[in-house]
Amino acid sequence: MSAIASTRVVLAARQSTLGRGRERRERRRVSPVDGIAARSRIADTSATLRVTTKIAGVPTRRARDGARCLAGPEQLFQLADGGGLSPIVPLLSILGGFAIARTVVYWRVQFITASMIAKHVPPGARRVLEYGVGQGRNLYYYPKNTGMVVGVDPDAKEDLLIQVSVAAGVPFVAKAQPNEAPNNQPDSSIDAVVTTGALGGSKDAAAIVREAGRALRPGAPLVFCEDMSFGKGGVIDAIEASDDFERAQYDDGWATLPLLPHAIGVAVKKQSSTAGSQGEAEAKDDFESSMGLGGGKRSKKKRK
């Protein structure tokens, strides 16, 4: 009897253990419908978090259950109002637009400069004086039968400019000196004067105009393409104040361009009343003195 009783006790214990395990499995089991709904809610929540984080980029905070959630209403109102970046974003937009406008204006002015030089520098000019020659980009715009271009610039890199002049096919003399200094050219010996940036960047534009008027032949042009932005004004006033030139002809639209005004035009030297002045200048037109080669370098045309 004792063996039968002990067997019954063991079977009862096993049934109790199996019952508890079956209850735990039933509690863990989820119906298919409930599982789909749960997965849908999780997917919707994660998609919302991804889209909101990507578009709005607002800070997130962690809830008690560890899940990421959006910032509170105060952050959303701050975002709608421009957030902490409200003074920076418009400033960046303005600076970007100004940079694009300045680039467009620069290349447009380069095109106009090429047209002005080609139109107003006489074909076959014996001698042309250019102020603010820079790196010599204007040498490509001169007529190929130009006799000589004398380039004045305080930062003139003579060796580089000679190479550019050889590539452009225009003889060139580089003079590294201040633009306001005397150009050492004989009176009434220059066929054209070109200035691109020298007048606008000079503190004494009248001195450059005065020297240009002295060296130009009567009826010869002063071609100017000058940036007048950021306080670089006074270019047109300096030219019109000179008694050596007729009234300057310039583009009023460029002169009044907002933020980036430019003085683009031409002024012709007045005809001289003395008949023999031009002949006297040509009589003393020695090459070395008229070119002002003291301390400068010159190039020659390529031999074909």
C-alpha positions in Angstrom: 0.0 0.0 0.0 2.8 2.3 0.7 4.2 1.9 -2.9 0.8 2.7 -4.4 0.5 5.8 -2.3 3.9 7.1 -3.1 3.2 6.6 -6.9 0.0 8.6 -6.6 1.9 11.4 -4.9 4.5 11.5 -7.7 1.8 11.6 -10.4 0.0 14.4 -8.7 3.2 16.4 -8.4 3.9 15.9 -12.2 0.3 17.0 -13.2 0.7 20.1 -11.0 4.0 21.0 -12.7 2.5 20.4 -16.2 -0.5 22.6 -15.4 1.6 25.5 -14.3 3.8 25.2 -17.4 0.6 25.1 -19.6 -0.7 28.3 -17.9 2.6 30.1 -18.5 2.6 29.2 -22.2 -1.0 30.3 -22.6 -0.2 33.7 -21.1 2.7 34.1 -23.4 0.7 33.2 -26.5 -0.7 36.1 -28.5 -3.4 35.9 -31.1 -2.4 36.6 -34.7 -4.7 39.7 -34.8 -3.2 41.1 -31.7 0.3 40.4 -33.0 -0.4 42.2 -36.3 -1.8 45.2 -34.5 1.2 45.4 -32.1 3.7 45.2 -35.0 1.7 47.9 -36.9 1.8 50.2 -33.9 5.6 49.7 -33.5 6.2 50.3 -37.3 4.0 53.5 -37.2 5.9 54.8 -34.2 9.3 54.1 -35.6 8.4 55.6 -39.0 7.0 58.7 -37.3 10.2 59.1 -35.3 12.4 58.6 -38.4 10.4 61.2 -40.5 10.2 63.7 -37.7 13.9 63.4 -36.9 14.9 63.8 -40.6 12.7 66.7 -41.4 12.4 68.7 -38.3 15.7 67.7 -36.6 14.3 68.7 -33.2 15.9 67.4 -30.0 14.5 64.2 -28.5 14.0 63.0 -25.0 13.8 59.5 -23.6 10.6 58.3 -22.0 10.5 56.1 -18.9 10.2 52.9 -21.1 13.4 53.9 -23.0 11.7 54.7 -26.3 12.6 57.9 -28.2 9.9 60.5 -28.5 9.6 64.0 -29.9 10.5 67.1 -27.9 7.8 68.9 -26.0 5.4 71.6 -27.3 7.8 74.4 -26.3 10.5 73.0 -28.7 7.9 72.7 -31.5 6.8 76.3 -31.0 10.5 77.4 -31.0 11.1 75.5 -34.3 8.1 77.0 -35.9 9.3 80.4 -34.9 12.7 79.9 -36.4 14.4 78.4 -33.4 17.7 79.5 -32.0 19.0 79.9 -35.6 16.6 82.6 -36.6 19.2 85.4 -37.0 21.7 83.1 -38.7 19.6 81.4 -41.4 18.6 84.7 -43.1 22.2 86.0 -42.8 23.5 82.9 -44.5 20.9 83.3 -47.3 21.9 86.9 -47.8 25.6 86.2 -47.9 25.1 83.3 -50.4 23.0 85.4 -52.7 25.5 88.3 -52.6 28.3 85.9 -53.4 26.4 84.6 -56.5 25.6 88.1 -57.6 29.2 89.2 -57.2 30.4 86.3 -59.3 27.9 87.0 -62.1 28.8 90.7 -62.1 32.5 89.9 -62.2 32.3 87.8 -65.3 29.9 90.2 -66.9 32.4 93.1 -66.3 35.2 90.9 -67.8 33.1 90.6 -71.0 32.4 94.3 -71.1 36.1 95.1 -70.5 37.1 93.0 -73.5 34.5 94.7 -75.7 35.6 98.2 -74.5 39.3 97.6 -75.2 38.5 96.0 -78.6 36.2 98.9 -79.6 38.1 102.0 -78.3 41.8 101.1 -78.5 42.7 102.1 -82.1 43.9 99.3 -84.3 47.6 99.6 -84.9 48.1 101.8 -81.9 51.8 102.4 -81.4 51.7 102.6 -77.6 49.0 101.9 -75.0 49.3 102.7 -71.3 47.4 100.4 -68.9 47.0 101.1 -65.2 46.3 98.2 -62.8 47.6 95.6 -65.2 47.4 92.9 -62.5 48.1 89.4 -64.0 47.8 90.7 -67.5 44.4 89.2 -68.5 43.6 92.3 -70.5 46.5 91.6 -72.9 44.4 89.1 -74.7 41.8 91.8 -75.5 44.1 94.2 -77.4 44.2 94.2 -81.2 47.0 91.9 -82.3 48.7 94.7 -84.3 49.2 96.9 -81.2 52.7 98.1 -81.1 53.4 98.1 -77.4 51.5 98.0 -74.1 53.1 99.6 -71.0 51.6 98.1 -67.9 51.8 100.0 -64.6 51.0 98.2 -61.3 52.6 98.4 -57.8 52.4 94.6 -57.6 53.4 93.8 -61.1 55.1 90.4 -61.5 57.3 91.2 -64.4 58.4 87.7 -65.4 54.8 86.4 -65.3 53.5 89.3 -67.3 56.2 88.9 -70.0 55.1 85.2 -70.4 51.4 86.3 -70.7 52.3 88.9 -73.3 54.2 86.4 -75.4 51.1 84.1 -75.2 48.8 86.9 -76.1 51.0 88.1 -79.0 51.2 91.7 -77.8 54.6 93.3 -76.9 54.6 94.5 -73.3 56.6 96.5 -70.8 56.0 95.9 -67.1 56.6 98.8 -64.7 56.3 97.9 -61.0 55.5 101.3 -59.4 52.6 103.1 -57.7 49.8 104.0 -60.1 49.9 107.6 -58.9 53.6 108.0 -59.7 54.7 109.7 -62.9 54.6 107.2 -65.8 57.7 108.7 -67.5 56.0 108.8 -70.9 56.5 111.9 -73.1 53.7 114.3 -73.5 51.0 113.4 -76.1 52.7 110.1 -77.0 50.2 107.5 -75.9 47.4 106.3 -78.3 45.1 105.0 -75.5 45.0 104.6 -71.7 43.2 101.7 -70.1 42.5 101.5 -66.4 40.8 98.5 -64.7 40.8 98.8 -60.9 43.5 101.4 -60.5 41.2 104.4 -60.1 38.7 102.7 -57.8 41.5 101.4 -55.6 43.6 104.6 -55.5 43.5 107.2 -52.7 44.4 109.8 -55.3 42.5 109.0 -58.5 43.0 112.6 -59.7 46.8 112.0 -59.9 46.3 109.0 -62.2 43.9 111.0 -64.4 46.2 113.9 -64.6 49.2 111.7 -65.7 47.0 110.0 -68.2 45.8 113.3 -69.7 49.3 114.5 -70.0 50.6 111.4 -71.8 47.6 110.9 -74.2 47.5 112.3 -77.7 44.7 114.8 -78.4 41.6 112.8 -79.3 42.9 109.6 -77.7 40.6 107.7 -75.3 40.8 106.9 -71.7 39.0 103.6 -71.2 37.9 102.8 -67.7 36.2 99.8 -66.0 36.3 100.4 -62.3 34.7 98.8 -59.3 33.1 101.5 -57.1 31.6 99.2 -54.4 32.6 99.5 -50.7 33.5 103.1 -50.7 35.6 103.0 -54.0 33.7 106.0 -55.4 34.9 109.2 -56.9 36.1 107.6 -60.2 33.7 109.5 -62.5 34.2 112.7 -60.5 37.9 112.5 -60.9 37.7 112.2 -64.6 35.1 114.9 -65.1 37.0 117.3 -62.9 40.0 117.1 -65.2 40.3 119.9 -67.8 42.2 117.5 -70.2 39.1 115.5 -71.2 35.8 115.9 -72.8 32.7 115.0 -70.8 33.0 111.3 -69.9 30.6 108.9 -71.4 29.6 106.1 -69.1 26.9 103.6 -68.4 24.5 105.0 -65.8 22.9 101.6 -65.1 26.3 100.2 -64.0 27.2 103.3 -62.1 24.0 103.1 -60.0 23.9 99.3 -59.6 22.9 98.4 -56.0 25.7 97.1 -53.8 28.1 96.6 -56.8 28.3 99.8 -58.8 30.9 100.1 -61.6 32.2 103.0 -63.6 32.3 101.7 -67.2 32.9 104.2 -70.0 35.4 106.3 -72.0 36.7 109.9 -71.9 38.4 111.5 -74.9 41.3 113.9 -74.5 40.5 117.4 -75.8 42.1 118.5 -79.0 45.2 120.6 -78.5 45.2 124.2 -79.6 48.9 124.2 -80.4 49.5 122.7 -83.8 53.1 121.6 -83.3 52.9 119.8 -80.0 52.2 116.4 -81.5 55.0 116.8 -84.1 57.5 117.8 -81.4 56.5 114.7 -79.3 57.1 112.4 -82.2 60.4 114.0 -83.0 61.8 113.1 -79.5 60.1 109.7 -79.5 63.2 107.7 -78.6 62.3 104.1 -77.8 64.1 103.8 -74.5 62.9 107.1 -73.0 59.3 106.8 -74.3 58.9 103.3 -73.0 60.3 104.2 -69.6 62.4 101.1 -69.6 64.4 102.2 -66.5 64.1 99.2 -64.2 61.4 97.5 -66.3 61.4 94.6 -68.7 60.0 94.2 -72.2 58.8 91.4 -74.4 58.7 91.0 -78.1 56.3 89.4 -80.5 56.9 85.8 -81.4 58.8 85.1 -84.6 56.8 83.1 -87.1 
